[in-house]
Amino acid sequence: MLRNQLLSKQRKNGKINLETILERGKQVRILFVGDVMGKPGQEMLKQYLPLLKRKYQPQVTIVNGENATRGRGINEKVYKEILKAGADVLTMGNHTWDNPELQTFIGRAPKLVRPANFSANKVPGQGYTIIKVNQLKLGVVNLIGRVFMNPSDDPFVIGEALIAKLAKQVDAIFVDFHAETTSEKEAFAWYFAGKVSAVVGTHTHVQTNDARILPGGTAYLTDVGFTGPYDGILGMKRANVIERFLTQMPTRFEVDTESQTTLGACLIEVDDASGKAKSIQTIQINPDHPWLD
């Protein structure tokens, strides 16, 4: 397969040591960074994404950007800044349409993927994209859950059709499953175990401690965490959120711009020949988990 093709080409030109080619051909590294939250998240990403890429040398970097502009949605300026910081693809979630500006540029944003089960074929944008990594093709899919979320099409039904379609076109498939409950995320991952390379959850903003490889070679993590204010509540100012719980009265949630910051991510290694995940590790950078290069 891919490794044999690389070796054949290498033998013809003799430019690189065969052992080096064998090592490079064994895996594809995918770096996934969780929900970027407002300006603090943008700054954290700009500071640490280059360092993460230098340390882990991923071939593909995916960033969830659904909270990137003022905590709700994304605009074109921030979309371009995240790409400039080092992202190859941006995924979204339930706040996709909260910034109306997205509708004006999503049609010319090939590296932005919104949930594929948003009223299928009736909203702008794309639910997946394909990234080329040397001779390998990686499908990046975004889907949203339905439990405690706004109405959407069935992610299992839409996902099954989309994944079956992509399986004929790509060598590996990564899924950002944006959902509220652990049970829905686990059910989705087990349903597609062995059919995709990875299912990683977003939305709840708290990194979970359950990274594993499911039978069939599917990397799984319930939630990758988020990138933004560390001392807020899910990135929002604490006082406003607490007041809501105490009074049940409508409260304006605002991104905590004076907080310490955090970055949540994971690194997945996928076998280039089989498309199966070999490993998954979580990454946190914050005052309690300082960056160590």
C-alpha positions as CSV (number, residue, x, y, z in Angstrom):
1,M,0.0,0.0,0.0
2,L,1.2,3.5,0.8
3,R,4.4,2.4,2.5
4,N,5.3,0.1,-0.4
5,Q,4.7,2.8,-2.9
6,L,7.0,5.1,-1.0
7,L,9.7,2.5,-0.9
8,S,9.4,1.8,-4.6
9,K,9.7,5.4,-5.4
10,Q,12.6,5.8,-3.0
11,R,14.5,2.9,-4.6
12,K,14.3,4.7,-8.0
13,N,15.7,8.0,-6.9
14,G,17.9,7.0,-3.9
15,K,17.5,10.3,-2.1
16,I,16.6,9.2,1.4
17,N,17.6,6.3,3.6
18,L,15.2,3.4,3.5
19,E,15.0,3.2,7.3
20,T,13.9,6.8,7.4
21,I,11.1,6.2,4.8
22,L,10.0,3.1,6.7
23,E,9.7,5.1,10.0
24,R,7.8,8.0,8.3
25,G,5.5,5.6,6.6
26,K,4.3,3.9,9.7
27,Q,1.9,6.5,11.0
28,V,0.1,9.7,10.4
29,R,-0.2,12.1,13.4
30,I,-3.4,14.1,13.8
31,L,-3.4,17.0,16.3
32,F,-6.9,18.1,17.4
33,V,-7.4,21.2,19.5
34,G,-10.7,21.7,21.4
35,D,-13.2,24.6,21.2
36,V,-11.3,27.9,20.9
37,M,-13.2,30.3,23.1
38,G,-13.1,34.0,22.3
39,K,-10.1,36.2,22.4
40,P,-8.4,34.4,25.3
41,G,-8.7,31.1,23.3
42,Q,-7.3,32.8,20.1
43,E,-4.3,34.1,22.0
44,M,-3.6,30.7,23.6
45,L,-3.8,29.0,20.3
46,K,-1.5,31.5,18.6
47,Q,1.0,31.1,21.4
48,Y,1.1,27.3,21.8
49,L,0.0,25.8,18.5
50,P,3.4,26.4,16.8
51,L,5.1,24.9,19.9
52,L,2.8,21.8,19.8
53,K,3.4,21.3,16.1
54,R,7.2,21.6,16.6
55,K,7.1,19.1,19.4
56,Y,4.7,16.5,18.0
57,Q,5.1,17.1,14.2
58,P,1.5,16.3,13.2
59,Q,0.8,15.9,9.5
60,V,-2.7,17.3,10.1
61,T,-3.9,19.9,12.6
62,I,-7.7,20.2,13.3
63,V,-9.1,23.0,15.5
64,N,-12.7,23.4,16.7
65,G,-13.6,27.0,16.1
66,E,-17.4,27.2,17.0
67,N,-16.8,29.6,20.0
68,A,-13.9,31.5,18.5
69,T,-15.5,34.9,18.0
70,R,-16.7,36.4,21.3
71,G,-17.6,32.9,22.5
72,R,-20.3,32.3,19.9
73,G,-19.6,31.4,16.3
74,I,-16.8,32.6,14.1
75,N,-16.2,35.5,11.7
76,E,-13.9,35.5,8.6
77,K,-11.1,37.4,10.3
78,V,-10.8,34.9,13.1
79,Y,-11.2,32.0,10.7
80,K,-8.2,33.2,8.7
81,E,-6.2,33.9,11.9
82,I,-6.6,30.4,13.1
83,L,-5.5,29.0,9.7
84,K,-2.5,31.3,9.9
85,A,-1.7,30.0,13.4
86,G,-1.3,26.5,11.9
87,A,-4.7,24.8,11.6
88,D,-5.4,22.8,8.4
89,V,-9.2,22.3,9.1
90,L,-11.7,24.0,11.4
91,T,-14.7,22.2,12.7
92,M,-17.8,23.7,14.3
93,G,-20.8,22.9,16.5
94,N,-24.1,24.1,17.9
95,H,-23.0,27.8,17.8
96,T,-22.2,27.6,14.1
97,W,-24.8,30.2,13.0
98,D,-24.6,32.4,16.1
99,N,-22.3,34.8,14.2
100,P,-24.4,35.8,11.1
101,E,-21.2,36.8,9.2
102,L,-20.4,33.1,8.7
103,Q,-23.2,32.8,6.2
104,T,-21.5,35.5,4.0
105,F,-18.2,33.5,3.6
106,I,-18.8,29.9,4.5
107,G,-19.3,29.1,0.7
108,R,-15.7,30.2,0.1
109,A,-14.2,28.6,3.2
110,P,-13.0,25.2,2.0
111,K,-11.2,24.5,5.3
112,L,-14.2,25.0,7.5
113,V,-16.5,22.1,8.3
114,R,-19.9,22.5,10.0
115,P,-22.0,19.6,11.3
116,A,-23.1,17.4,8.4
117,N,-26.5,16.7,10.0
118,F,-27.6,20.3,10.1
119,S,-30.8,20.0,8.0
120,A,-28.9,18.0,5.4
121,N,-28.6,19.7,2.0
122,K,-30.6,22.8,3.2
123,V,-28.0,25.0,4.8
124,P,-24.7,26.4,3.4
125,G,-21.3,25.0,3.9
126,Q,-20.0,21.4,4.0
127,G,-20.2,18.6,6.6
128,Y,-16.8,17.1,5.7
129,T,-13.6,17.7,3.8
130,I,-10.7,15.6,2.5
131,I,-7.1,16.5,3.4
132,K,-4.2,15.1,1.4
133,V,-1.2,14.0,3.5
134,N,1.5,13.0,1.0
135,Q,-0.2,10.1,-0.8
136,L,-2.8,9.5,2.0
137,K,-6.2,11.0,2.1
138,L,-7.9,11.9,5.4
139,G,-11.6,12.6,5.7
140,V,-12.6,15.1,8.4
141,V,-16.2,14.8,9.4
142,N,-18.2,17.1,11.8
143,L,-21.5,15.8,13.3
144,I,-23.7,17.1,16.2
145,G,-25.6,15.2,18.8
146,R,-29.3,15.5,19.5
147,V,-29.6,14.9,23.3
148,F,-30.1,18.3,25.1
149,M,-29.3,20.1,21.9
150,N,-31.3,22.0,19.3
151,P,-33.0,19.9,16.7
152,S,-30.9,18.3,14.0
153,D,-31.0,15.3,11.7
154,D,-30.0,11.9,13.1
155,P,-26.2,11.8,13.4
156,F,-26.2,8.0,13.2
157,V,-28.1,7.9,10.0
158,I,-26.3,10.8,8.4
159,G,-23.0,9.6,9.7
160,E,-23.5,6.1,8.4
161,A,-24.2,7.3,4.8
162,L,-21.4,9.8,4.9
163,I,-18.8,7.5,6.3
164,A,-19.7,4.7,3.8
165,K,-19.3,7.3,1.0
166,L,-15.9,8.5,2.4
167,A,-14.6,5.0,2.9
168,K,-14.4,4.6,-0.8
169,Q,-12.4,7.8,-1.2
170,V,-10.0,8.1,1.7
171,D,-7.6,6.1,3.7
172,A,-8.6,7.3,7.2
173,I,-11.6,9.2,8.8
174,F,-11.6,11.6,11.7
175,V,-14.9,12.5,13.3
176,D,-15.5,15.6,15.6
177,F,-18.7,14.6,17.4
178,H,-20.1,17.7,19.0
179,A,-22.5,16.5,21.7
180,E,-23.7,17.1,25.2
181,T,-24.0,13.7,26.8
182,T,-21.3,11.1,27.4
183,S,-23.8,8.3,26.6
184,E,-24.5,9.7,23.1
185,K,-20.8,10.1,22.4
186,E,-20.0,6.6,23.5
187,A,-22.9,5.1,21.6
188,F,-21.8,6.9,18.4
189,A,-18.2,5.8,18.9
190,W,-19.1,2.1,19.5
191,Y,-21.5,2.1,16.6
192,F,-18.8,3.2,14.2
193,A,-15.9,1.3,15.9
194,G,-13.7,-0.1,13.2
195,K,-15.3,2.0,10.5
196,V,-13.4,5.3,11.3
197,S,-10.0,6.1,12.6
198,A,-11.1,8.4,15.4
199,V,-14.2,9.8,17.2
200,V,-13.4,12.7,19.5
201,G,-16.0,14.7,21.4
202,T,-16.3,18.4,21.7
203,H,-18.9,20.8,23.3
204,T,-18.7,20.3,27.1
205,H,-15.3,22.1,27.4
206,V,-13.9,19.8,30.1
207,Q,-11.3,17.2,29.0
208,T,-12.2,13.7,30.0
209,N,-9.9,11.0,31.2
210,D,-11.1,8.1,28.9
211,A,-8.8,8.2,25.9
212,R,-8.6,4.7,24.4
213,I,-8.5,2.6,21.2
214,L,-11.7,0.8,20.6
215,P,-11.8,-2.6,19.0
216,G,-11.3,-2.3,15.2
217,G,-8.8,0.5,15.7
218,T,-10.9,3.6,16.4
219,A,-9.4,6.2,18.8
220,Y,-11.9,7.6,21.2
221,L,-12.1,10.5,23.7
222,T,-15.4,11.7,25.2
223,D,-14.3,15.3,25.2
224,V,-11.0,16.9,24.2
225,G,-11.6,20.0,26.4
226,F,-11.5,23.6,25.2
227,T,-9.0,26.4,24.7
228,G,-9.7,29.7,26.5
229,P,-10.4,31.1,30.0
230,Y,-9.2,28.6,32.7
231,D,-10.8,30.4,35.7
232,G,-14.3,31.0,34.2
233,I,-17.1,28.5,34.0
234,L,-16.8,26.7,30.7
235,G,-15.0,29.9,29.6
236,M,-17.7,32.4,30.8
237,K,-17.5,34.9,33.7
238,R,-18.2,33.0,36.9
239,A,-20.5,35.5,38.6
240,N,-23.0,35.5,35.7
241,V,-23.2,31.8,35.5
242,I,-23.6,31.4,39.3
243,E,-26.3,34.1,39.4
244,R,-28.2,32.1,36.8
245,F,-28.1,29.0,39.0
246,L,-29.1,30.9,42.1
247,T,-32.0,32.8,40.7
248,Q,-33.0,31.0,37.5
249,M,-33.3,34.5,35.9
250,P,-32.1,35.3,32.4
251,T,-28.4,36.3,32.6
252,R,-26.0,37.5,29.9
253,F,-23.1,35.1,29.6
254,E,-19.8,36.8,28.7
255,V,-16.4,35.4,27.9
256,D,-14.0,35.8,30.8
257,T,-11.3,37.9,29.3
258,E,-9.3,38.4,32.6
259,S,-8.8,34.7,33.4
260,Q,-5.7,32.5,33.2
261,T,-5.9,30.4,30.1
262,T,-6.0,26.7,29.1
263,L,-5.6,24.6,26.0
264,G,-7.1,21.2,25.5
265,A,-6.0,18.9,22.7
266,C,-5.2,15.3,21.8
267,L,-2.7,13.6,19.5
268,I,-3.7,10.6,17.5
269,E,-1.5,8.3,15.5
270,V,-3.0,6.4,12.6
271,D,-1.4,3.6,10.7
272,D,-1.1,4.8,7.1
273,A,-1.7,1.3,5.6
274,S,-4.8,0.2,7.5
275,G,-6.3,3.5,8.6
276,K,-6.5,2.2,12.2
277,A,-5.6,4.3,15.2
278,K,-2.4,3.1,17.0
279,S,-2.5,5.5,19.9
280,I,-4.2,8.6,21.4
281,Q,-2.9,10.9,24.1
282,T,-4.5,13.9,25.7
283,I,-2.8,17.3,26.0
284,Q,-3.5,20.1,28.5
285,I,-1.6,23.4,28.9
286,N,-2.7,25.6,31.8
287,P,-1.3,26.7,35.2
288,D,-1.9,23.2,36.7
289,H,-0.4,21.5,33.6
290,P,2.4,23.9,32.5
291,W,4.0,23.6,29.1
292,L,7.1,21.4,29.1
293,D,9.0,21.4,25.8
